[in-house]
Amino acid sequence: MLRSSALNALLLLGIISVSVHAPQAQATLASALPDGSLGPSALNLQTGFSVANAGDLNGDGIQDMAVGVVGYSNGETSEGAVMIYFGFGNGVEPSADAILEVNQANARFGATVASAGDVNGDGFDDLIVGAPLFDASGADDGRAFLYFGGSGAFDTTPDATLGLNQASAFFGVSVAGAGDVNGDGFADVLVGSSGFDGAATNTGAALLYFGGAGAFNTTVDANLQSTVGGVRLGSSVAGAGDVNGDGFADIVIGSPFFANGQANEGAAFLYFGGAGAFSTVVDAQFEINQADAELGTQVGSAGDVNGDGFSDVIIGSLRYDNGQADEGGAFVFYGGSTVNNGVDATLEGNQAAAAMGSGLASLGDINADGFGDIAVGAALFDGFSTDSGQVFVYLGAGSGISTTAYKQFDTGLSQPARLGFSLSGGDFNGDGYTDLITGMPDFTAASPTRGARWSISAARSSITVWPMRAPIPVRAAGNLDIVWRPVTSTATATQTW
């Protein structure tokens, strides 16, 4: 995960959860407004700077949610925290089940968070958290912290600490579960270090660590670096799924200031997994050949959007221009036995300075048609109000991902909430349908609405949005208040918040 310079200073003061199940027939949204909300109890917490489907941390069969709160202070100013919410049958509980901290001021712990998969093979998913401004051997060298899942209460003590001992390396600026890249049956993890100085200043790097039984081995198994200064490789990292269909998971790494004929055009690099030692040779290089587009600001797996059996890749470019300056875009590249590095689909919001591509999420198959679907955030989109932000949902098909949004979600807030800054999909209430969580930058608690979750019934030919219940503080003190109790209805199978 990376935030471009235009977004680095944004305050995230809320999160949203959206159910994005689509019915078999094409549906219409009954209301564009949210039907419930959640948000912080204090300003400047930057709640939702990162959000993640944490996997099933406690082994109850339901996916859990992790939320980064980089402005959190508990003894140390702006040390940061990650709130863990276990999923259950009615959604996500209003109070955090665990709060992770590192007890160092201004560490930006929680700036990035991701499911690591099951790295130690104990049957529980694990979590990785980045703190890119953590000071260990030098100022802002950064660290990433790995937490093993397990039954019962979540253990808030890190099981492994990863890092490079170089000042201003910003290790942990991006983190990801890599999947099983070497086929040994254990999930692997990937960490970006955008400020790393290798052959030149700010070449950047991405570090791959193999999973294994027992204690986690913190020795780097592959150090992926650029030889060109200033490109900041590792600003974003992601597990790409199996893009070439060889049975091994692959990874994708963003380099938003890469130049190859155009200054700061950006690029992303795909590395195939395989048995044995991991190859550091790039297998595919993705570019869009536009100066200052900064492709690779975000990278991710799109799932299989065209149903060909190969995982596809999605890459964000927040400063892409196509009729509107800095509208941004998300670019989809299809997988295959031979990967073509040409753009297969371009997703745009068609509004200047919208920062399209600020958030990316694979949603699985939300309409049960056999094709993967995706969500894209445009954090500076002018929707309900200036810079309120918007989230776009796109459906896959045999012909490829549709470039026309199936649904667009706004905040309903008359303020620059910057919805879509961070995104993640998962089933957090075990109903078999995908939910979408997203961070809101610059949210202010003075608004009557604090985030939202849209509930969409897969059993109906139209989408029903249920009204909000009056706000009830369910956690009076602390760091994150969810101010709407769950609302259920016997008229539909969905839950609303």
C-alpha positions, 0 to 999 in steps of 0.5 A: 500500500502506498499513498502518493504525495497528494494524499500522504497528509490526508486525515482519515477519521472514519471507516465504512463497511459496505455489503456489495452483494449483487443479485442475479438480475441487474439491480438498482440502488434504492438509495445512494445514501448509507444506511448505517455508520461508524467512526472515531470518538476523537479528532486526528486519530486518522482511523482507517488510514489502512483497512484489511480483511485480516483473514480468520485470525481466531479460527471461528470460520468467519473473516475478521477486519483490521483497521489502521489508526495512525494518529492513535496515542496511548502514552506516546504521541501518534504512535499508531495502532491497529484495531482488530474486529472479529467477524460474527453472525451479525457483522463486526462487533462494535468494540475492538477485540484487540488493539495492537501498539508499538509504544513509540511516538510518531511511528505511524504503526498501522499505516499499512496492514494486511492478512499474511495468510497462515505463515506457520501452518497452525490453521490460523491466519496471521497479520502483518502491520507496517510502521514506516516511521519506526526508529530502530537503528536509525530515524525512520528506518521502519519496521513490520510486525507479524502477529500469529492468529490463534484460538481465544483472545488475540495475542497483542505481542508481535511474533516477529519483527522485520526490518532493514537497518538503514535510516529513512528506508521507510520499511513497512510503507507497504505490506502484503500476504504474498501467498505461497510463492515457493509451494512449500505449503506455508504462506509467505509475506512481502514488505516494501521499503520505498526509501531504501538506498541500494545502488543509488539513493531511494532505489527502494526495495521489496523484501520477501520472507518465506513462511515455515513451521514454528518460529518465524524466520526473519532472514530475508529470502529475496531482496528485490531492488531497483538499480535506478535511484529515485524510483522508490520500488516497494512503495506498494506491494501485493500478492498477485495470485497465480497469474501464469497458472503454474501452481505458484503464487506470484507477487507485484511491486509498484514503483511510482517514480519509475521513468522509461521515456517519460519522467515519473510515469511509474511502473509495476513489476511482476515476479513469478513464484516457483519451487526453491529459491525465489527468482529476482528476475522481473517476469513482466513489466507494466507501464502506461507511458504517460509522464507524471502518471505515477503508475504503481501508487497502488497494486493488487490482485483483481482475482480472475475477472474474465474467467480464464483460470488465471489471476489478473493484476490491477494497478492504480495511477492517481495522477493519470490524465485522460481528458481531465488533469490528474483524474487518476485511473486503475489499470487491469492486466489479464493473466495467462500462460504468457503474460501480456504487459499491455493494458487490458482495461482502463477504469476512470472516474472522468473527473479532474483531480479525483485520485482514482485508484487510491484504493483497490480491492478484489471482491470475489464473485459478488453476483455469482456469474463465475467472474471476479469483481473489483472495487476502486476508490477515488478519494478526491472525487467530488460527489456528494460534496467537494472531495467527499470521495467515491467507491466504484464497483466493476463486474467481471465478464467473459469478455473482461472487466466492464469499464462501466461501474456497476455501482458507485457509493458516496458518503452522504456527507457534506464535507471532504470525507475522502471515501475510498482512500483504503479498501478491502473486501471480505465476508465479515458476517459469514452470510456468504456475501462479500462486504467492502470496508473503506477508510474515509480521509478528513472525516469530522465527527461533527457530521451526523453520519459516521461512515456506512455499510450498504446492505444489498439483498442477493435474493431480490431483483432490486437492491434495498437500503434500510434506514439508519437507526438513531445514533447510540454510542456503544463504546463511550471511551477509548479510540474508536466508537461505532455509533450505530447499533446493528439493525436487522430485518426479517424482510431480507437476509442482509444485515444493516449497520 
